[in-house]
Amino acid sequence: MPRFSSFEASARDADHAQTAVLLVNLGTPAAPTADAVREYLGQFLSDPRVVELPRWLWWPVLHGYVLRTRPRRSAEAYAKVWRNDGSPLLVWSERLTEVVRAEISRHTSNRIEVALAMTYGAPSTDEVISKLMSKGVRRLLVLPLFPQYSATSTGAALDAVMRTLQTLRWPPELRTINDYHNNAGYLAALVGSVQAHWAEHGRGDKLLLSFHGIPEKYAKAGDPYPCQCRETARRLGDALGMDNDDLLVTFQSRLGRQPWLRPYTDEIIGQLARQDVATLDVLCPGFAVDCLETLEEIAMRYRATFLTNGGKQFRYIPALNDSAAHASALAGTAMHHLQGWL
């Protein structure tokens, strides 16, 4: 007869359990085509974290109008930034995961798995967590790649992880990170990015920080997102020695007719150009890696807005992506939250 039952063997193996850090980003279509975008948007816009409307009211709009008209336009936008090796968001997220894994391994002798999942699309939390469990992972730290917390992003990412864990007979121990908007390493990486840009190109007349927007009613309901965005901006401005006249905070990517967080990025960019601001530097501190919203919306469309309204130079400062400073900041955040598990 076997010395241990399967349950006893599993319990014994827990003494040698593996620990994992799961990075979670928003997600991306599988291809820059209308069909792929429709599938992705159907999942994204069906999430009640993203659209807080009664399903009976939202469903006819989503399926009767949005998913019939928006996929083609969005696919055209994705095609402008799509790389030979795939979606910018996925490619940069994968590269970031690799350097975070290497950075964590430098700071501990423990074997820590570092993996990437997406809230929507692939690789899904179901797929990735299943692979981690098959490797013996019994402790899971979830780090959503959103510096500032919003229910629409971080909240949705944590929901996806929780839904996966609900399907497991024996889920792992769980820790989550809500935000890192005022983390010293993250702020230092942003400061270094701006300073490197200025060293190479010179300092623009203004530095505009564009964050992804959310509906105003979400903030009024208690979402801390706008406060955390402004705290990031304040700390960044202090570190760069900038005053409120030279450092601006705006919000982009609004959808629908309801009021979103103001001021709107596109409107402010047009106003600055008409006010004789010749050179504008733009940074998007809320995006961990470059994606559709930074590469097509900011660096292409809003560049055109600035130039056609009289501006001379529009300079987009890339996201932190897989930079060493970014990896160090995320690894340091993870190691802090892993205390007691290693």
N, C-alpha and C positions, 0 to 999 in steps of 0.2 A: 504494500500500500504506500502511496506517496506520503512523504513526511509532512508536507504542508498542503492544505487546501488552496485553491486558487485565490480565495479571499485573503488567507493568511500570507500567501506569497506576495500579493499586492501590497498588503499592509507593511510587510517587512521591507519591500522595495522602496516604500515611502521614506524610509530612513536615509536613502541615497537619492532622494528626489532631485530632479533637475529644476533649475529656475530659468524663466524666460522673460524677456522684455519684448512686448508686442507694440510696435509702432503702427498707428492707424491714421491713414489719410482719408480724404473724402471719397475719391474714386474718379473714374474716367470711362468714357465709352471705349469699346474694344477697337474701334476703327473710326475714321472721320467720314462716316457714311450716315445717311438719314436713318436707315434701319437700326444701326448700332446706337446712334444717339437717341432714337426713340425708346429703345429698350432701357438705356441708362436713365433717361429723364423720367420714364415711367416709374422706375424704382425710386429715384431721388425725390420726385415731386409727389409721390404717394405717401411719403413719410410725414406723419402728423407733427413731427418735430420741425419740419421745414415749412409746411403750410398748415397753420393752425386754424383751419376752417372745418365746420361739420362736414363729414364725408358726403352727406346727401347734397350739400351745396357745392362742394369742390369737385366731386367725381364727374358730373356732367361737363364742367368747364375743362377739366384736365383731359378727359377722353374725347370730348366732343369738339374741342377747339385747340388746346395747347399742344397735345401730342399729334395733331394733324398739321399744324402750321410751324411750330418752332423747330422740330428736328432738322428740316432742310436748311434753315438759316444757321442753326448752330453747327451743322456739319460743315458748311462753308467756312465758318470761323475756325473750326478745328483743323480743317485742311490747310489753312494758312500757317499754322504753327506745328503741324505734325512732323515728327522727326523720322529719319530713315529707320531708326530703331524703335519707333513707337510713340506713344503719348508722352509729351513732356512731363506731365505730372507723375506718371508711372516710372519713367526712366530715371528722373531725378530722385524720386522717393526710394527706388531700389538702390541707387548709388549712395544715397544718404544712409540707408540701412547698413550697407557694407562698411562704411567708415565709422558708424556708431558701434558696430560689432567689434571692429578692430580697436577702437578707442576703449571700450569697456574691457576687452581682454588684456589691455595694457595695465589695468588698475586692479586686477584680481586674479588669483590663481584658480578660482572657482570656474567651472564651465558654465557659461550663461548663454543660452540660445537667444538670438536677436532676430526677430522676424517682422515682416511687413504684411498688413492686411488693409483692405479698403472697406469703408462703410457701405459703399454701393459698388457693384461691379466686381471685378476680379483683381487680385486674389481675395476671396471673401473671408470673413472671420470664421465661418464654418470650416472652410478648407484649411486655413492656416492653423487654427487651434487644434483641429484633428491631427495634423502632422506633428504639432508640438507634443500633444498627449502621447502619440505613438513613440516619441523619443523619451518618454518618462518624465515629462514636465509635470510637476505638482504645485508649483508656485508661479503665478503669472502677474507681472506688472504691466499695466496697460498705459501707454504714453501716446495720447492723441496728438497729432502734429499741428495743433492749433494753439499758438502762444496765449491768445486771449480766449477765455471761456465764452461760448454761446451754446444755448440749448440746440441751435440749428446745426452745429458742427461737432463740438466735443460731446454734447449730450447725445446726439444721434450716434456717434461712434461708440460711446459706452453702451447705449441701447443695443447696438448690433452685437457687441461682445456678450452682453447679458442674455440675449436671445439664444446665442450659441451655447452658453453654459447651461441654460435651462434644459437643453436636450441631452446633457451628459449624466450618466448614472452617478459618476463620482467626479464632480468638477474640482478643479484645482483651487488652492488658496488664491485669493485675488486682492490686488492693490491697484488703485487707479490714481492718475495724476490729472487734476482738473485744468491746470493752466501753468504757464511759466512766463507770464507777461512782464514780471519785474525781476526775473532771474538774472543775476549778475553776469553769468556767462553768455546768456542770450543777448543781453543789452550790449555787452562788450563786442560780440560778434557784429551786431548792427553798426555800432560806432566804427569799428574797424573797416566795415564795408563802405561806409560813407567816406571815411577819411582816405581810403585807398582810391576811391572814385575821384575825390577832389585832387589828390596828389597827381593823378594822371591827366585829368581833364580841366582842372581849375574849379573853383567854387561858383555855383550858379547864383543868380539873384535871389532865388527862393528855393527852399527844400519843402516839397509837398509829400506828406505821408498819407497814402491812400489805403484805407482798410475796407474789407468787404462789408457791405451794409447789411442791416436787418430791419424789419419793420419797426417803427417807433413803438407800436403797442407791445412788442415783445420786451423792449427795455422797460416800459412802464409796468409790465407784469412782474418785473424783478430780474430780468436777464442782466448780469453785470458787464456784459460785453462793452458797451460804450465807455464805461468808467475805466475798464482795464486798457482799452485802446488809448485813451487820453493819458493814462498813467505811463504807459510805454512811451508815448510821444514826449511827455514832460521829462522823463528820465533821460531819454535820448537827446533831447534838446539841451538839457543841463550839461550832459557829458560833452556835447559838441560846442558848448558856449554860445548857443543861439537864443535869440529872444522871440517873442510871440509874433513879431512882424515878419520874421524871416522863416519861421517854421509853421507850416499849416497842416491841419488835420482835416481830412475829408473821407467820404464813404462812397463806394462804388457798387456797381452790379445790382442795382435795384430791379425789381420785377413786379409788374402789376401797377395798379393805380393808387394803392394805399400809401400814406406817407412813410418813408423810410428815414433812417438816421441822416441828419443833415450836418454840414453842408454836403451837397452832391459833388463828387469829383469832377464830372464832366462840365458842370456849370462853373465851378471855380476856375478850372483850367482855361475856359473861354474868357472869363472875366480878367484873369491875370494877363493874358495875351493882349487884351484890349486896353489894359492899364500900363502898357509899355514895359512889362516884365520881359526882358529879352531872352534870358536863359533860365530854364526851369529844370531842377533836378527832382525826380520822383522816385520814392521808395515805397514798397508795400510790405510793412513789417508783420502783417498778419498771415502772410503766405510763407510757409516753410520752404517750399520749392516753387519754381516757376511753372506756370500752368496757363490755361486759356485766359483766365482773368488778368494775368500780368502781361503775357506776351501778345495777345491779340487785342484785348480791351484797352490796356494802358499803353503799351509800347507801340501799337499801331493806330487804333482808332483815336485815342486821346492825344497822341502825337499830332495826328492830322488836325484835330480840333484846335490845338495850340498854334500850329503853323498857319492855318487858314485864317485865324483871327489876329495875326500880326506878330506872333512870337517868332523868335529867331532860332533858338536851340532848345530842343526838348530831349532830356537825357534820362532814360530809365536806368536805375541802379538795380542790377539783378538781385533776385532772392538769394538767401544764404546758401541754398542748395546743398551740395556735398562738401562745402568748405571745411577745413580743419577746425576753425573756430566754432562752427555750427555743431559739428560732431562732438567736440569737446563739451559744449554747453549741454547738449542732450544727454551725453554719457554721464556727465556730472550730476545732472538732475536724476537720472535713473539710479545711479549708485547711491545717492542720498536716500532715495525711497526704498532701496533694497536692504537697508540696514536691518540687521536682525535675521535676515534670511540666509546670509552667506556665512 
